[in-house]
Amino acid sequence: MANSYIQLHFVALFFLASLTIPSNCLPGLYPKAPVALFVFGDSLFDPGNNDFIKTTTTFQANFPPYGETFFKLPTGRFTDGRIIPDFIAEFAKLSLIPPYLQTGYHEFLTNGVNFASGGAGALAETNTGLVIDLKMQFKNFRKAKKHLRLNIGKRAARRVVKNAVYLFGIGSNDYLSPLTNNSSIFKLYAPQDYVAMVVGNITSVVQKIHGEGGRKFGILNLGPLGCLPRLRAANVAAGGNGECVEQVTALAKLHNVLLSQKLQLLQKRLKDFKYSYFDVFTASMATVQNPSKFGFKEVKSACCGSGPFRGYFSCGGKRGMKEYELCDNPKDYLFFDAIHRTEAANLQSAEAMWGGPPNITGPYNLQSLFLL
């Protein structure tokens, strides 16, 4: 009886004492702090950074009909609504990740920030002077990290950086820009050597972020670039019937093989390095080959643009060509303009990245990375 009384008294004291213990000392009893999302990339991921730099309308989407579906106004996103990082943030229960150049020093950035720039490449030479290339995006990340330390302290900032997920979607402009601008760069380099430079720059920045404390990475490969409406239109202009331009798609395939190999090496070499590799190419080909299975009616022509397949990059009428056509329902289309996908397509990609199987997104999916 006495022992029972003592045990009951001890339990009561422990309960009362626990009421005064800070929540961070009781792991498992309170919700885990949100994992930040830091985004690097090109126009597929740009939420409006290019609205704040000196560039041309070729590299901006801050005019109608961009943004018409979800935001009801243009935001700088190169689509009719949301982009992939918007959906990933939603799935991770984060607010919309803001453009880095829109943020002020009053913001803590503890949920992350987006550094992507429309038209950017892994190579500084890609659209140089008009975009924020990948190396500059990394420099902006270091500035953001310093800003974090000043606002929340070194220890808390280190924790945010370590637990964050770093999302990369870049490389397509390094192959498209030389072709569309009639550059001679492919005459100077063998395809394998050029691809090695592009992939090397991507993995170099990944390693640098690991050196800064980052551990979890989401990486997209490249889709079948030769099947973009812009390239189909170019095929027609060259006397074809609008087939995919295999020369460009072949470069994307080389890129994807090398990128996958390099990430596997990084996993072996870098401490606690974990990554999710999303196979955009395979997912895109499945959609093109069986559109109705994925809810699309049109996968070759763009919703917005002019010319064959609406493949001229004229959407919005502010890129040299004022006249353009606009479809009634972007949800029926895989592509919104000559290069970029619709919100509906972005959602499907985001869902596959978030919870897809290992053959599409592995060795981790993004949901797993956020839970680690």
N, C-alpha and C positions, 0 to 999 in steps of 0.2 A: 504493500500500500504506500509506504513511504517512498519507495523507488518510483512508483507510478506518479506520485505527486511531484517529485524532483524532475522527472522527465517532462511532465506537462509544463512545469514552470520554465524549464530550459527552452522548450519550443516556443512558449509565449515571448520570452526575452529575445530569442532569435528573430521572431516575426517583427517585433517592435524595432529591433535594431536595423532590420533590412529596410524599413521605411525611410531611414535616413541615409542609406547607401546610394550614391549617384547611379543613374541608370546604366552608365557605361561600365560599371563594375559588375553588372548582372547579365552577362552574355546569355543570349537565348530567350530572355524574358521580355526583351524589347525589340522593336523592329530594327533591322540592320539599316545603317545609313545608306542613301542612294549611291550607286556607283556612277561616277562621272563618265561622260562620253566626249572624247576629243576627236574631231573629224578633220581629215586631210583629203584633198582631192581636186577634182575639176568641176565642170558644169553639172555633172550628175549629182553632185553633193553641195554645190554652192547655194546657200540660202540668201545671198545678197551681198557678199563681200565686194563684188565688182561694182556695186552702186557707189562705193566710197573711194574708188581709185580713178586715176586719169586713164581712160581707155576709150574704145569706140563701141558703138551699139552692137557690133558683131559679137562682143564679149559681155553684153548686158541683156537682161530680160526684165527690165523695170518699166515695161509698157504693155498695154493690153494686146492680145488676149491672154498673155501669161498670167497665171494666178486666178483665172475666172471660175474654176470649179469649186475650190475650197475657201480661199481667202477672199474671193469676190473683188480682188484688186491685185495688181502686179506687186510682187515682193522681191523680185530679183531672182527667183527660182525659175529654171529653164524647163517649165512644165505647166500644165493647166492647174495644178494644185500643190500637193505635198511631194517632197523628195524622200528618198530612202532613209536618210538620217532622222527625218521627222517621225517616221513610223517606228524606227528603232527606239527613239526616245520615248515614244508613247508606250511601247511594249515594256520598256524598262521603268515606267512610271516616273519619267522625268518631264519637265516642261520642254517646250521647243528649244533646241540648242541654238543660241543666237550667233549671227555672224561676228567674227572676232573684231572686225573694224567698226561694228556698231556698238560694241560694249564700251562702257566708261569705267574709270577707276573706282567708281562707287560700287561696282558689281564684284561679288566674291568669286564667281566662276566655279563654284564648288560642284555644279552640275555638269561642267564642261563647257566647251566652246567650239565653234566651227571655223576652220581656217581655209576651207576650200575656195577655189577661184575658177570661174568659168574660163575655159581655154588653156588652163595651166597644164604643164607637163612635168614629168620627172626630170627632164633636161631643161636647164636654164635657157637654152637656145630656142625652145618651143614658144612661139608667140612672145618673144622677149620684149620687155618694155610695156606690154599691154595687159599682163596678168601677174598673179603672184605665184611664182613657181614653187615646187615642192621644198627646195632648200630654204626659201624665204618663209614658207609656211612653218617649217621647223624653227626658224629664228623667232617667229611670232609665238610659237608654243613656249619657247624659253622665256620670252617676255611675260607671257601669261602665268607661267610657273613662278616667276619672281613676284608678280602681282599677287598671286595666291599667298606666298610666304608673308608678304607685307600685311595682308588683310587678316589671315587666320593663324599665322605663326608657322615656324619651320616644321614642327612635328606634325601638325594637322595637314599642312600642304604636302608633306612627304607621303602621308597616308592617302590623300586624294589621288596623287600621281600614281602610287603603287596599285591602288584598287581600280583605277579607271580602265575603260576599254578604249583602244585607239583604232578608229575605223579609217581604212584607206580605200579610195577608189580613184585611181589615176593611171595614166599611161596611154589612153587612146589618142590623145592629141599629139603625142610624140610620133605617131604613125600617120594620122590623118592630116596634120598641118603641112608636112613636107609635100604630100601629094596634092592637096588642094591649092597650095601656094606655088606649085611647080618648082619646088626646091630641088637642087642637084645632090642633096645629102646622101641619097641612096646609091648614087654613083661613087661616092667616096668610101662607103663602108659596105662590106658584105652583110647580108641580112642578119646572120648570126651575131656579128660583131656589134651591129647597131642595137639589136635586141638586148645584148649583154650590157650595153651602156644604160639603157632605160631601166632594166630590172635591177642593175647594180645601184642606180641612184635611189630606187625605191627601198631596197633592202638596207642600204646605207643609212637612210633616215630612220628606218625601223630600229636598227642597231643603236643609233644615237638616242632614240627615245628610251630604249632599254637602258642605256647608260645613264639617262636622267632619272631612272627609277620605274619606268613603265614595264609592265609584265604581260598584259593581255591585249592581243591584236586581232582585229577583223580585217581581212584583206579580200578584195574582189579581184578576180581575173578579168580578162577582156572578152566581150561578146564577139560574135561574127561581124566585125566592123564592115566588111565588104557588102553586107546586106542592109546597111542603113539606107533610108530613102535617098539621102544625098548621093550615095555611091551608086544606087540603082539609076538615078537621074544622070549621073556622069556616064554610066554604061550606055544609056540611050543616046547621049550626046556623041559618044564615040562610035555609034552605029550599031549598038547591040539592042537587045530586046528587054533590057531592064534586069538582067541577071545579076546575081551577087558578084562583086569584083573579087575574084579569088586571090589576086596578088595581095590585097590588104588583109583578107581573112587569114591567109597563110602567115603573115607577120603576127597576127593575134595568137595563132596557134603556137608559134615559136615562143612568144612571150609567155604564154600560159604554162608551157612545159618547164621553161627555165625558172619562172617565178615559184612554181610548186617545188622544184628541186631545191632552190635557195632557202625557202621557208623550212623545209625539212632539215637542212643543214643548221639553220639558226636554232631550231628546236634542240638539236644535239649539243650545240656549242654554248648557248646562252643560258644562264641560270634562271630557272623558273619561267622560261619563255613558253607561253601558250598562245595558240592562234586558231582562228577560224578562217578557213579558205573557202570562199563562196565561188562555185563554178558557174559563173554567168553564162559562159559559152554553151555548156550543155543545157542549162535551163532555157536559154534563148532559142536554141535549135528545136527543143521540144515544143515550144510555143509556136514557132514558125511552121513546123511540120503538122501541127494539130491545133489550130487556133481555137476552134469551138470548145475543145476540152478545157481551155483556160478562160473561156468567156469572151473571146475576141472575134470580131467579124472581119477585121482588116489588119494584116500584119506586114504588108509591103509598103503601102502608101501612108503618108503622114496625115494627121488631122488638119494641120495648119501649114500652109506654104503655097507654092505655085510650081508650075512645070510638071514634068512627068513624075508620077508618084508623090506629087507635092514635095519634091525633093530639093527644090531651090530654097535656100535658107532665108526666106522672105517673110516669115511669120511676124505679124505686127506692123509690117510696112515701113520699118525704120533702118533697114540694112541695104539701102540702095535701090530696092524694088518696092514700090508703094503698093502694088496690087498683090493680093493674096487671097486664098480661099480658106474657109474655116468649116470644119465638119459640125454637124448638129450635136453629136454625142461622143465626146472624147473617150468614154468608157469602152466604146466599141473598137478602139484603135490601140495598137501596141505603141505606136510612135505619136507624139504630139506635134513635133516639128521635124525638120529634115534629119535631125541628129538625136533628139532627146525623147525619152519615153513619157507616156501619160502617167498621171497619178495612179490609175488602175494598175498599170504595169509595175510602177514603183512599189505599190502595196504588195503585189505578189512576190516580188524579189525580196522585200523586207521580211515577209512571212517565212519564206524559205530560208533566209539567213538566220532568222531568229530560232526557228524550231525544226529546220530541215534535217533530213537523214545524212549520214556520213558521206554518201556518194555524191551529194550536192554541196554540203557544207561541213567540212571536217578539218582536223580530227575533233574539234569542238564546234557546236553551233553557238550563236551569240548569246542565247539564253543561258547556256552553261557557263560562258565566260562571265556574265553578269552575276551569276550565283556563286562563283568561286571566291 
